[in-house]
Every structure is written in C-alpha cells, then in structure tokens.
Amino acid sequence: MRTVRVVGVVLAIAALLFGAACGREGAPGAAPSAQLSYPVAANVQVPGSPTFAKMQQAGRVRMGVKNDQPGLGVQDPTTGQYSGFDIEIGRMVAAGLGFAPDKIDYVVVPSAAREDAISRGDVDYYVGTYTINDNRKQRVGFAGPYFQAGQDLLVRADDTSITGPQTLQNKKVCSVTGSTPIQRVRQQNLTQPQNVVEFQNYSQCVDQLVANQVDAVTTDDAILKGFAAQDPQRLKVVGQVFSQEPYGIGVPRDDIAFRTKVNDLIAQSETDGTWQRIYDATLGRSGSPATPPAVQRY
C-alpha cells in the first residue's frame, strides 16, 4: 500500500509540473478571456508581405507582449494565461489574419528590447503599450494607434506632496529602462539625474514605491490605473496627464503590406464595436470611459 501511495503522489506532482509547463511564458495554447472571442478569418491573403508568409509557413503567430501590466497585459502566475486590453487587441488581429487563439505564441519582451525583437524577427508583431514616435519609426513600423494614453504619476495614497510633474523636484522617480516616460523625465529635468530610478518592469517600480524606496512611478495613465486598482488603500494616480501616448502595434519596418493589413483590422474593430467590447471588458473596468483614436496611416 505504501508503494501505491508513493506512486500516486509522484504522478500527482508530475501532473502539476506538466500543467505549469504548459502555461509557461510564451507557451502555445494560452486561453483567451472567456467573455471575448473573435471570428477567425478564412483564406486570408496579404500579397507582398514576408511577415505574413512566415506566419503562414509556421502555422503560428509569435506575438510580442508584456506580462506585468494589470488591465493591459498580464500573465496569471497560476494558470499561465494572458489577459488585458493589449492582449485582446493582439488576439483580435491574429483572428483577422486567420489564426485561432491556440495558434498564438506569447513572447514577453521588455521595453528596451522591443525594436531589436521586431527587427530580428523574434516576434511577428508586438502589442504592449508601445508609443508611436518618429525615433522608433527609424527601426520599426507601427499600425494604429489603437489607444490614446497620457503620462501620469503613481504615488502612495497618503502622499499629498506630489500633485503633478512640477512637484517632482528632489523626489525619486521610477520607470522602465528605455521607455518614453523616463526619457521625458530626463529631458524636462523634472527631477535631479541622481533621483531617476530604472528597472526592467513597472511592477518592480511599484514594489519600490510601496517599500518607500522611491516617491513616484511614472508611465502611461492606463498602466498606473491598473496598479492603483489592485491596491487602492496604498496607491493612487495623481490624475495630471502631461503627454500624449498613442499606442501602436509594432511591425517590421519595411513590410508595408503587413502594416496596411493590421491597420485595416484595427479600423474595422473600431467601427464594428469590437474595440469597445474589448475596452469595456478590460481597461473599462476602471470606470474610465474611452473612445478609439483614428488610425493614422503612413
């Protein structure tokens, strides 16, 4: 009987480990949000697109994402599944290209490595709070925008000293390495250089804020609202937006045919109600209304 019990325990542990492995970062088959689904297009053609040709040959989509941004792109540590506004926008695009949810491989890419990942072909496209700007267009292409955000500040709930960017002098400010927000903090001299703190992930900045190691976290308001909603007793968003951050889907720079197709899918989602349905099920839960921005083709 003891041998039987030991075997049973070993099998149970093996099953748990297998389940964890199946939900690992980038594993295929991560299930989409139960309340959201998109019709998978058939017989899709994107003439002249090497990116789409590679996807067709592989029979899969490699979608670059973030996994630590509540409401936008987050991975459940228990199930390994991904959820959030950006994730759903990416799934909607995949469906429009003819790929079902179980044909998506999620590739987590930090902010500082996004251009490299796209230009090397490590991902087919990237959806993860990726601000469109002229500097980045030198290396990658952008479809969209699919969302209009703005830079804001996350502080401790009992902090009354920080009321906007003009009150950051002598304060320690944290953001992600390579991000637009941290560049703006430096360029506008919002605080002293020695008070700028950088990490690879926004969640690390939030941990530092809660631990009183920094005074503020700065990035797009959409991201900050997600963190504040998780811990409203200790965190709050200042609510003084001081930039415009149009989110785009990063694609290979010279694949104009692919960029055009993704733009078409975004525009369609904004007119047929799909975009609003995605927003209401994700970021809309914060109580803040939003409308889709017009697609800017170039």
Secondary structure, DSSP 4 states (H G I P E B T S, - for coil): -HHHHHHHHHHHHHHHHHHHHHTSTT-TTPPPPTT---PPPSS---TT-HHHHHHHHHTSEEEEE-SEETTTEEE-TTT--EESHHHHHHHHHHHHTT--GGGEEEEE--GGGHHHHHHHTS-SEE-SS-B--TTGGGTEEEEEEEEEE-EEEEEETT--S--SGGG-TT--EEEETT-HHHHHHHHTT-S-GGGEEEESSHHHHHHHHHTTS-SEEEEEHHHHHHHHHH-TTTEEE-----S-EEEEEEEETT-HHHHHHHHHHHHHHHHSSHHHHHHHHTGGGGS----PPPP---
